Amino acid sequence: MPGKATRPDDGRHNNKGGGGGKGGRPVGSVSARGQRGIHQIRAYDEEWEVIKDFMKLTRIDVDKCRLAVRMMQSEIK
């Protein structure tokens, strides 16, 4: 490979990566509901297992999970 300022000889200039090469996620692959937000949470390992299980259930049926949360909140308060 010649110096840094020149074109590489190993064919990397043919790669489709980056914004200009049209690489990455295909158009239209985002859900109809839009993108999920980025949320950060700190939890101990046993808490995180419960959170992960609940996330899986929520992705199956959101309304049932809302009802379950309301029931648990009314019992705890």
N, CA and C of each residue as an Amber inpcrd file, in Angstrom:
protein
   231
   0.8480000  -1.1730000   0.0000000   0.0000000   0.0000000   0.0000000
   0.8880000   1.2270000   0.0000000   0.6530000   2.1280000  -0.9320000
   1.4550000   3.3480000  -0.9550000   1.1230000   4.2440000   0.2380000
   1.5770000   5.4690000   0.2360000   1.3590000   6.3840000   1.3530000
  -0.1080000   6.6140000   1.6720000  -0.3410000   7.2400000   2.8040000
  -1.6950000   7.4550000   3.3050000  -2.5720000   8.2970000   2.3710000
  -1.9940000   9.2580000   1.7280000  -2.7720000  10.2160000   0.9510000
  -3.2280000   9.6700000  -0.3940000  -2.8060000   8.4780000  -0.7630000
  -3.1930000   7.9360000  -2.0740000  -4.2500000   6.8480000  -1.9130000
  -4.7710000   6.4270000  -3.0190000  -5.8000000   5.3960000  -3.0420000
  -5.1870000   4.0370000  -2.7050000  -5.8150000   3.2380000  -1.7970000
  -5.2260000   1.9490000  -1.4350000  -5.2740000   0.9600000  -2.5970000
  -4.2570000   0.1280000  -2.6700000  -4.1600000  -0.8540000  -3.7500000
  -4.9390000  -2.1390000  -3.4600000  -5.4250000  -2.3120000  -2.2380000
  -6.0290000  -3.5920000  -1.8690000  -7.5290000  -3.6750000  -2.1560000
  -8.0940000  -2.7250000  -2.8460000  -9.4950000  -2.7970000  -3.2540000
 -10.4830000  -2.2490000  -2.2490000 -10.0090000  -1.6430000  -1.1720000
 -10.9320000  -1.1000000  -0.1750000 -11.7980000   0.0120000  -0.7500000
 -11.3450000   0.6500000  -1.7910000 -12.1320000   1.7300000  -2.3840000
 -13.4080000   1.1970000  -3.0440000 -13.5380000  -0.1180000  -3.1940000
 -14.7400000  -0.7110000  -3.7770000 -15.7860000  -1.0790000  -2.7210000
 -15.4480000  -0.9470000  -1.4390000 -16.3890000  -1.3150000  -0.3810000
 -17.5900000  -0.3800000  -0.3810000 -18.7450000  -0.9160000   0.0650000
 -19.9680000  -0.1200000   0.0710000 -20.2650000   0.4970000   1.4320000
 -19.3340000   0.5350000   2.3400000 -19.6000000   1.0660000   3.6710000
 -19.7220000   2.5750000   3.6680000 -20.2740000   3.1110000   4.7550000
 -20.3680000   4.5610000   4.8990000 -21.6270000   5.1310000   4.2800000
 -21.8190000   6.4140000   4.4440000 -23.0340000   7.0730000   3.9760000
 -23.1220000   7.1720000   2.4710000 -22.0150000   7.4560000   1.7960000
 -22.0540000   7.6500000   0.3560000 -22.1740000   6.3630000  -0.4250000
 -21.7970000   5.2310000   0.1730000 -21.8250000   3.9590000  -0.5310000
 -23.1560000   3.2460000  -0.4550000 -24.1240000   3.8500000   0.2030000
 -25.4720000   3.2980000   0.3400000 -25.4770000   1.9700000   1.0820000
 -24.5120000   1.7530000   1.9630000 -24.5080000   0.5570000   2.7940000
 -25.3930000   0.7550000   4.0050000 -25.6390000  -0.2880000   4.7550000
 -26.4010000  -0.1770000   5.9900000 -27.8130000  -0.7180000   5.8770000
 -28.6870000  -0.2390000   6.7440000 -30.0550000  -0.7380000   6.8350000
 -30.8400000  -0.3880000   5.5730000 -31.5950000  -1.3630000   5.0150000
 -32.3830000  -1.0850000   3.8260000 -33.5240000  -0.1030000   4.1110000
 -33.9270000   0.6430000   3.1250000 -35.0150000   1.6070000   3.2600000
 -36.3100000   0.8500000   3.5350000 -37.0990000   1.3470000   4.4620000
 -38.3780000   0.7210000   4.7690000 -38.2950000  -0.4020000   5.7760000
 -37.1480000  -0.6100000   6.3970000 -37.0180000  -1.7120000   7.3420000
 -37.3980000  -1.3110000   8.7640000 -37.7740000  -0.0480000   8.9770000
 -38.1910000   0.4160000  10.2970000 -39.6550000   0.0560000  10.4980000
 -40.0180000  -0.2950000  11.7180000 -41.3890000  -0.6720000  12.0500000
 -42.3600000   0.4660000  11.7330000 -43.6090000   0.1170000  11.5040000
 -44.6370000   1.1310000  11.2280000 -44.8680000   2.0310000  12.4420000
 -44.5810000   1.5190000  13.6510000 -44.7490000   2.3180000  14.8710000
 -43.5980000   3.2860000  15.0650000 -42.5650000   3.1960000  14.2650000
 -41.4080000   4.0760000  14.4040000 -40.2760000   3.3740000  15.1300000
 -39.2480000   4.1260000  15.4250000 -38.0960000   3.5530000  16.1010000
 -38.3090000   3.5660000  17.6050000 -37.6980000   2.5950000  18.2730000
 -37.7260000   2.5700000  19.7330000 -36.7560000   3.6100000  20.2590000
 -37.1340000   4.2520000  21.3420000 -36.2470000   5.2100000  21.9850000
 -35.1040000   4.5000000  22.6960000 -34.0630000   5.2320000  22.9590000
 -32.9180000   4.6830000  23.6770000 -33.1020000   5.0160000  25.1460000
 -33.1720000   3.9860000  25.9800000 -33.3570000   4.1710000  27.4140000
 -32.2360000   3.4420000  28.1380000 -31.6840000   4.0940000  29.1200000
 -30.6320000   3.4670000  29.9160000 -31.1610000   3.2560000  31.3220000
 -30.8680000   2.1080000  31.8790000 -31.3320000   1.7890000  33.2190000
 -30.2350000   1.0190000  33.9440000 -30.0900000   1.3070000  35.2230000
 -29.1240000   0.5850000  36.0450000 -29.9030000  -0.3970000  36.9060000
 -29.4810000  -1.6540000  36.9090000 -30.1730000  -2.6680000  37.7020000
 -29.1830000  -3.7550000  38.0990000 -29.4460000  -4.3700000  39.2460000
 -28.6740000  -5.5430000  39.6540000 -29.0380000  -6.7020000  38.7400000
 -28.2220000  -7.7530000  38.7510000 -28.4280000  -8.8810000  37.8390000
 -29.8140000  -9.5050000  37.9870000 -30.2630000  -9.7350000  39.2180000
 -31.5780000 -10.3690000  39.4020000 -32.7070000  -9.4310000  38.9610000
 -32.5330000  -8.1230000  39.1470000 -33.5280000  -7.1650000  38.6640000
 -33.5490000  -7.1410000  37.1400000 -32.3700000  -7.2190000  36.5470000
 -32.2740000  -7.1620000  35.0890000 -32.9530000  -8.3670000  34.4430000
 -32.8690000  -9.5350000  35.0760000 -33.5470000 -10.7170000  34.5360000
 -35.0620000 -10.4910000  34.4900000 -35.6130000  -9.8980000  35.5480000
 -37.0530000  -9.6090000  35.5830000 -37.4080000  -8.5860000  34.5040000
 -36.5660000  -7.5630000  34.3530000 -36.8090000  -6.5240000  33.3460000
 -36.7960000  -7.1260000  31.9430000 -35.8140000  -7.9930000  31.6600000
 -35.7330000  -8.6190000  30.3340000 -36.9610000  -9.4740000  30.0480000
 -37.3900000 -10.2580000  31.0500000 -38.5820000 -11.0870000  30.8600000
 -39.8040000 -10.2210000  30.5770000 -39.9340000  -9.1160000  31.3080000
 -41.0810000  -8.2370000  31.1040000 -41.0230000  -7.5670000  29.7310000
 -39.8190000  -7.2160000  29.2740000 -39.6940000  -6.6250000  27.9300000
 -40.1710000  -7.6030000  26.8640000 -39.8160000  -8.8780000  27.0130000
 -40.2570000  -9.8870000  26.0420000 -41.7820000  -9.9860000  26.0240000
 -42.3830000 -10.0010000  27.2290000 -43.8410000 -10.0760000  27.3050000
 -44.4940000  -8.8270000  26.7310000 -43.9020000  -7.6720000  26.9750000
 -44.4510000  -6.4130000  26.4790000 -44.4630000  -6.3850000  24.9610000
 -43.4570000  -6.9460000  24.3410000 -43.3960000  -6.9480000  22.8750000
 -44.4360000  -7.8850000  22.2740000 -44.9490000  -8.8070000  23.0780000
 -46.0010000  -9.7080000  22.5980000 -47.3720000  -9.0510000  22.7480000
 -47.6650000  -8.4980000  23.9460000 -48.9800000  -7.8870000  24.1850000
 -48.8400000  -6.7310000  25.1740000 -48.8100000  -5.5190000  24.6560000
 -48.5940000  -4.3170000  25.4700000 -49.7700000  -4.0700000  26.4100000
 -50.9860000  -4.2530000  25.9240000 -52.1670000  -3.9390000  26.7330000
 -52.2710000  -4.8320000  27.9660000 -51.9850000  -6.1200000  27.8130000
 -52.0230000  -7.0190000  28.9700000 -50.9550000  -6.6350000  29.9890000
 -49.7940000  -6.2090000  29.5200000 -48.7260000  -5.7990000  30.4330000
 -49.1050000  -4.5170000  31.1670000 -49.7710000  -3.5900000  30.4880000
 -50.2430000  -2.3740000  31.1630000 -51.2140000  -2.7210000  32.2830000
 -52.1290000  -3.6310000  31.9910000 -53.1000000  -4.0580000  32.9920000
 -52.3980000  -4.7130000  34.1820000 -51.4270000  -5.5640000  33.9060000
 -50.6930000  -6.2360000  34.9820000 -49.9410000  -5.2250000  35.8430000
 -49.3440000  -4.2250000  35.2230000 -48.6150000  -3.1950000  35.9800000
 -49.5790000  -2.4140000  36.8600000 -50.7410000  -2.0500000  36.3270000
 -51.7350000  -1.3160000  37.1330000 -52.1910000  -2.1440000  38.3300000
 -52.4000000  -3.4420000  38.1140000 -52.8170000  -4.3080000  39.2130000
 -51.7280000  -4.3970000  40.2790000 -50.4810000  -4.5480000  39.8480000
 -49.3750000  -4.6260000  40.8100000 -49.2080000  -3.3120000  41.5570000
 -49.3470000  -2.1970000  40.8570000 -49.2070000  -0.8940000  41.5100000
 -50.2920000  -0.6800000  42.5580000 -51.5180000  -1.1030000  42.2610000
 -52.5980000  -0.9190000  43.2320000 -52.3930000  -1.8010000  44.4620000
 -51.7790000  -2.9740000  44.2930000 -51.4980000  -3.8500000  45.4310000
 -50.3730000  -3.3040000  46.2960000 -49.3570000  -2.7360000  45.6760000
 -48.1830000  -2.2720000  46.4140000 -48.4670000  -0.9660000  47.1380000
 -49.2210000  -0.0730000  46.5380000 -49.4770000   1.2470000  47.1430000
 -50.4100000   1.1730000  48.3080000
